[in-house]
């Protein structure tokens, strides 16, 4: 949990301000709706907790290699 805002609020602010950044959402609340909402708000990928460190690193590498 983030102290002042949740991740979706931050994603929305990034999207609203058209900030060019790649985002991997890491969440304990994984479901299809959350993944879809994250993608709509500009997330590049989505990983649920608990996560495997190798999976996280692979996901980050994939996201960084994309030409979004």
Secondary structure as UniProt FT lines:
FT   HELIX           7..16
FT   TURN            17..18
FT   STRAND          24..27
FT   HELIX           32..40
FT   TURN            41..42
FT   STRAND          45..48
FT   HELIX           53..65
//
